Amino acid sequence: MLNNGEVIAFKTDTVWGFGCNPLDNIAVNKIYEIKKRDSKKPLILMSDDFNHLKKYIKFIPDYAYKLIEKYLPGALTLIFKKSDFCPNFITSNGDSVGIRIPDSDDFRNIIDKIDGRVLATTSCNITGEAPVLNYKEAKEKFKHCAEIIKPIEDSENENIPSTVILCEENGYKILRQGAIFLQT
């Protein structure tokens, strides 16, 4: 499905997400259309292993490796300067890219079947609405425009998004406190 430009909806460790092939501009545009998302808002990249995400990142400060080792997999999104490999349509022509490694068996089951082991992602919802909480809700709202991946266990997520950190050369800045509480 992903190799044919399809969008999937799937459960993570925080909220449900939409995902597609990160190198497929048409599929990325489908996510924007489904969500009614402003094209100036970038997507993030998810994988099960940081090594699969490195090629999308230009520079990784030493302190970022400590954050990765301590909190990933988990509810932490890190934003870095993007590499030349990272498509502009993922980052809305910006110079940075967000990455995340969910702590989710459901996500690992999906990513294990994907060439390159990376998805371009965002929360599963219409912009301005709360993210989807379970499989039934995902199926009801989005079965007409995305392939809904049935989770291993259809329990509701807590609906707490990931903590978002901007990783700059000389230090980091917390952009959003989420499921993981950090102090600067």
Secondary structure as the mmCIF struct_conf table of DSSP 4:
data_model
#
loop_
_struct_conf.conf_type_id
_struct_conf.id
_struct_conf.beg_label_comp_id
_struct_conf.beg_label_asym_id
_struct_conf.beg_label_seq_id
_struct_conf.end_label_comp_id
_struct_conf.end_label_asym_id
_struct_conf.end_label_seq_id
HELX_RH_3T_P HELX_RH_3T_P1 LEU A 2 ASN A 4
TURN_TY1_P TURN_TY1_P1 GLY A 5 GLY A 5
STRN STRN1 ILE A 8 PHE A 10
BEND BEND1 ASP A 13 VAL A 15
STRN STRN2 GLY A 17 CYS A 20
TURN_TY1_P TURN_TY1_P2 PRO A 22 LEU A 23
HELX_RH_AL_P HELX_RH_AL_P1 ASN A 25 LYS A 35
TURN_TY1_P TURN_TY1_P3 LYS A 36 LYS A 36
TURN_TY1_P TURN_TY1_P4 SER A 39 LYS A 40
BEND BEND2 LYS A 41 LYS A 41
HELX_LH_PP_P HELX_LH_PP_P1 PRO A 42 LEU A 43
STRN STRN3 ILE A 44 SER A 47
BEND BEND3 ASP A 48 ASP A 49
HELX_RH_AL_P HELX_RH_AL_P2 PHE A 50 LEU A 53
HELX_RH_3T_P HELX_RH_3T_P2 LYS A 54 TYR A 56
STRN STRN4 ILE A 57 ILE A 57
BEND BEND4 LYS A 58 LYS A 58
HELX_RH_AL_P HELX_RH_AL_P3 ASP A 62 TYR A 71
BEND BEND5 PRO A 73 ALA A 75
STRN STRN5 LEU A 76 LYS A 81
STRN STRN6 LYS A 82 LYS A 82
HELX_LH_PP_P HELX_LH_PP_P2 SER A 83 SER A 83
TURN_TY1_P TURN_TY1_P5 ASP A 84 PHE A 85
BEND BEND6 CYS A 86 CYS A 86
TURN_TY1_P TURN_TY1_P6 ASN A 88 ASN A 93
BEND BEND7 ASP A 95 ASP A 95
STRN STRN7 SER A 96 ARG A 100
HELX_RH_AL_P HELX_RH_AL_P4 ASP A 105 ILE A 111
TURN_TY1_P TURN_TY1_P7 ASP A 112 LYS A 113
BEND BEND8 ILE A 114 ILE A 114
TURN_TY1_P TURN_TY1_P8 ASP A 115 GLY A 116
BEND BEND9 ARG A 117 ARG A 117
STRN STRN8 VAL A 118 SER A 123
BEND BEND10 CYS A 124 ASN A 125
TURN_TY1_P TURN_TY1_P9 THR A 127 GLY A 128
BEND BEND11 GLU A 129 GLU A 129
HELX_LH_PP_P HELX_LH_PP_P3 ALA A 130 VAL A 132
BEND BEND12 ASN A 134 ASN A 134
HELX_RH_AL_P HELX_RH_AL_P5 TYR A 135 PHE A 142
TURN_TY1_P TURN_TY1_P10 LYS A 143 CYS A 145
BEND BEND13 ALA A 146 ALA A 146
STRN STRN9 GLU A 147 ILE A 148
HELX_LH_PP_P HELX_LH_PP_P4 ILE A 149 PRO A 151
BEND BEND14 ILE A 152 GLU A 153
HELX_LH_PP_P HELX_LH_PP_P5 SER A 155 ASN A 157
HELX_LH_PP_P HELX_LH_PP_P6 PRO A 161 SER A 162
STRN STRN10 THR A 163 GLU A 168
TURN_TY1_P TURN_TY1_P11 GLU A 169 ASN A 170
STRN STRN11 GLY A 171 ARG A 176
BEND BEND15 ALA A 179 ILE A 180
#
